[in-house]
Amino acid sequence: MTTKFVIVGAGPAGMRAAEQLVSAGHRPVVIDEAHRFGGQIYRQPPYGVQRERSDLYGFEADRASAALNRFASLLPQIDYRPNTLVWQVAPQTLQLVRDGRDETLPFNALILATGATDRVLPFPGWTLPGVVTLGAAQVALKYQACLVGPRVVFAGTGPLLYLVAWQYASHGGQVMAVLDTAPTGAKLRAVPKMLARPTVAAKGAYFVMRLRLAGVPIYSGVRLLGAEGREHVTALRWQKADGTQRTTNCDAVGVGHGLRSETQLADLAGCRFDYHSVDQAWLPTRDASGRSTVRGVYLAGDGAAILGADAAELSGARAALAALEDFTIATSTALASSLEAESRRHARFRAGLETAFALPANWAADAPDDLIVCRCEEITAGELRECVKTTGAREMNRLKALTRIGMGRCQGRMCAPAASRLLADAAGCDLKDVGRLRSQAPVKPLPIRLMREAATAAPVPFEERDD
Amino acid sequence: MIEKLSADVTIVGGGIVGSSAALFLRRFGLSVVLLERGLCGAAASGVNYGGVRVQGRTLSQLPLALRARSIWSRLSSYIGIDGEYVQSGHLKIARSESDMANLEAYAAQMREHGLSLQLVSGAAFRAAHPMFGARAVGGSFCAEDGHANPRLVSPAFARAAQAAGARVIEQCTVSELGHTGNTFVVGDGRSVEVKSSWLLNCAGAWALDVAQRFGDAAPLTRIHPGMAVTEPVPRFMDVNVGVEGGGIYGRQTARGNCVMGGARGAAKGSLYAVPTAEAMGELCRRMADLFPALADVHVIRFWSGVEGSLPDHQPVIGPSPNVPELIHAFGFCGAGFQTGPAVGEALAELVYHGRCDIELAPFALQRFAEHDSLVTS
């Protein structure tokens, strides 16, 4: 019997994993939610829309081209399934939905390269139309070739802040301000670790320089006070590091505080999780090769830990080698070692990034009681604090049961980072100790009509006649 | 260091039964220590469907269910919150003439014992309940039934017991269970040891772990009911709905989400359960059958839980045949949420008065005596 290799995600990690498997003579299945391969970072415009890659990807154009072209050349040798959502994982089986049809896909080796979304730390007014994540602002530009507004403020922290601001400034957007919530000195303190990848650090400095030359005001140590507007955002109120308050008029706000890994599939697959202090999150446990704690399940890319596109490619290739080692005759150990060594450099750089773009230290304590934390269920910071006070809740699943936080359409994918910080602050414990929300299928909401096709219409057995 | 405690009563298991027993025991003035492996009200008591119904119960459970109804009607006076309890009524649907005949026969039997049910069928039924698919031919309505949010209600019973003076110890896995003379010694071998005159076994699906230490046995199995919740939709039903023949039941919360149950999940280790893809598909088919208008609505989440079940679909409630002052209450077969508080009250009465007004003989462990001898022989 041939081994069935399945890769979830066609970003940098998934594409490289596929390449490794094809070069070993296998025909992997590559499942991707997106319409076209490339992931978030190498996101391609819709079919039929021609855009220069230098325009889309800037500095990363060569890298993007290489990755996209290599994967395009592999297409005849893989079972590529775009527009496909994996909504459930059971042992050796995935449940998929594509074109409105439910399907079961068995696997032997599963490489999860599920990527990341923005890490959202809410501030007053963040649910107003026109306030979007940095990632969403970038998707609008890369995929739809449009801006989220003519006059945009970019706020929050993380490398994406300066990158997206520069992309907007160089594509006709009027960037009203770049407001970094990390303190001014943080970037300097991070320099030693960031020298692990000097060219990447230099690119960041370049964006800042270009933004300054373009006359974009840039501030550090900022506190976000609120997005203003009735039907749509019209201004952002914020506080400078010296305490003075400012209001910047705008038509849109792009905001983000780094990224968070998409870990639901690893959770449904039964992987153990550990707390990562760099990512400040519970993440699926993996060894240097990308093996999870479940046999046959491998973890790669930002879905396993936020390390960026280049590290994702390395970990995708390494995870594929691990799967080959486990299910076929042994492969190149020299390549595996060099991939692991290279990955360690990225991990050191990543620690530097976390220093340079530190999250607001007092975010939870500063959050006003009427701040909406969960926009699906409209739950406020005050409700969470009240629950902790009256019930003694100390754990995320308990907080979920009692307040509905994380019970809405996104199942906590958006609100969990904020809710867990508020819980830890209110309960007076470490972020680690409040745990993480258990994932439940479906990974994203699905219509009843679609899932019932899997049913058999057998009569209800007597012992199951609950009512 | 092991904390040594003594109390009149030790309760193992902080579900709705154990927690309400603790509350009622405190109302009698007895000292109570409740030991819970995880968090109180977080297993079957907290993740169940949330049905609060008398309709459909056997005659043997009617006294308990009616006693429970009076507790539910004053719920906030016991637990300090309304728990989203609404007396919406419970409508049991018939999908064939023979199902309707069953509902009529049940209503006739219950009427003699004080449970009033209204039967509706034909055009009148369809006019009153247009949301059901064409297969529904009629139904039986119990106006005093309703539904509630188990995630809120069950933990609140434990908090109320604690506020009333019970010592509630969570994250405590009982490993030591002994009986010397007339004293029980129960502890986790790590941080706590409780000596008490009475022991209540309210450990749900794991109750045999306690019972067997004292030579008691029952053919207890574990079931994993499948549940789903949809995105919020405009209000289209206010009643709690079940069907004759079972397999699907549903209610709509004040927020608009529809909570539905049916089909069965699978165990994930010994403490958790997960819905399987087959069960999720089956549940969706049954949902769309019963409520055609929901077919395009999205399911946000499926889940399951671990519940104790017994072959005759009746719980065990009553004293151990082997050890005096040990009382069992487990195996509610997926239908213990409504009766739970009344079971807790009955347990407290058994301890305090030595008897209780409710006839518990149908739930005696001795009914499985044959099984018992099989296990011990």
Interface residues (C-beta under 8 A of the other chain):
Chain A: Q88 A90 T93 Q95 D102 T104 G270 E377 T391 G392 E395 N397 R398 A401 L402 M407 G408 R409 Q411 Q440 A441 P442 P445 L446 P447 I448 R449 M451 R452 E453 A454 A455 T456 A457 A458 V460 E463 E464 R465 D466 D467
Chain B: L39 A42 G46 G51 G56 K92 R151 L152 P155 R159 I223 P225 V229 T230 E231 G242 V243 G245 G246 G247 Y249 R255 G261 G262 A263 R264 K268 P275 T276 A277 E278 M280 G281 E282 C284 R285 R286 M287 A288 L294 A295 D296 V297 H298 V299 I300 R301 F302 W303 S309 G334 A335
